[in-house]
Amino acid sequence: MSATPTPPPTAPADVVTDAATAAAHKDSLIEYPSRFPVKVMGVMADGFVHALTAIAQEFDPSFDASTIELRPSAKGNYIGVTLTITATSREQLDGMYRALAANPMVKVVL
């Protein structure tokens, strides 16, 4: 008489998701939520800082535009912008980096 093995019990979907989220947070060097500076270098142009502010507010509704730091280049052709957001997840940061990099005025996102 051969016994068929009993399959292991499966966890509910929300438990699996929570475990996956916990594992992703454990692998991250960033502790969420935390204040996180995003540095952007781009062309000195009208509307550039406003466009970056809109992206920051899209990904962090509590973003405070008064915390923006600006550093113009020596010749005034480029500007460095630091946006300090409240990072809540890796997915949020990845999405924001993608949105910033997609802006044609942006040259570098760090």
VENCOR-V486009 format. One record per residue. N is the residue number from 1. PHI is phi in degrees with one decimal (NA if undefined). PSI is psi in radians with two decimals (none if undefined). Layout:
N&PHI&PSI  N&PHI&PSI
//
This chain:
1&NA&2.07  2&-100.4&2.32  3&-94.0&2.33  4&-82.7&2.35  5&-65.9&2.50  6&-82.8&2.21  7&-66.5&2.61  8&-65.7&2.64  9&-65.9&2.56  10&-99.7&2.53  11&-83.4&2.60  12&-59.0&2.67  13&-56.1&-0.67  14&-69.5&-0.52  15&-70.1&-0.71  16&-64.2&-0.78  17&-61.4&-0.80  18&-61.6&-0.69  19&-66.2&-0.71  20&-65.8&-0.73  21&-63.9&-0.77  22&-62.1&-0.70  23&-65.4&-0.71  24&-64.3&-0.72  25&-67.4&-0.60  26&-66.6&-0.62  27&-75.9&-0.28  28&-82.6&2.56  29&-85.1&-0.17  30&-97.1&2.35  31&-94.2&2.16  32&-100.7&2.55  33&-75.6&2.67  34&-155.7&2.77  35&-74.7&2.29  36&-137.1&2.05  37&-81.5&2.28  38&-114.3&2.13  39&-103.5&2.30  40&-129.2&2.35  41&-116.9&2.30  42&-154.3&-3.10  43&-71.8&2.39  44&-72.8&1.78  45&-147.1&2.65  46&-58.4&2.34  47&88.5&-0.13  48&-63.7&-0.92  49&-65.7&-0.65  50&-62.0&-0.73  51&-62.8&-0.73  52&-66.0&-0.68  53&-62.3&-0.73  54&-62.4&-0.70  55&-66.0&-0.78  56&-60.1&-0.74  57&-69.2&-0.51  58&-64.3&-0.71  59&-93.1&-0.33  60&-140.4&1.60  61&-57.3&-0.37  62&-90.3&0.11  63&-56.4&2.31  64&-106.0&1.89  65&-62.7&-0.34  66&-71.5&-0.17  67&-90.9&-0.04  68&-63.9&2.36  69&-110.7&2.33  70&-118.1&2.42  71&-138.5&1.77  72&-71.9&2.63  73&-71.3&2.90  74&-58.2&-0.69  75&-92.3&-0.09  76&79.4&0.22  77&-85.7&-0.44  78&-129.2&2.87  79&-141.2&2.41  80&-97.7&2.32  81&-127.9&2.27  82&-109.6&2.13  83&-109.8&2.02  84&-100.6&1.94  85&-108.7&2.95  86&-93.4&1.87  87&-80.7&2.23  88&-112.8&-0.27  89&-166.6&2.84  90&-64.0&-0.66  91&-62.9&-0.71  92&-61.4&-0.84  93&-63.0&-0.77  94&-59.8&-0.78  95&-62.6&-0.73  96&-66.4&-0.75  97&-60.7&-0.73  98&-63.6&-0.77  99&-64.6&-0.74  100&-64.2&-0.80  101&-65.3&-0.43  102&-77.2&-0.27  103&-72.0&2.21  104&-64.3&-0.36  105&-82.8&-0.27  106&-81.6&2.30  107&-101.8&-0.68  108&-145.6&2.46  109&-125.4&2.20  110&-121.0&none
//
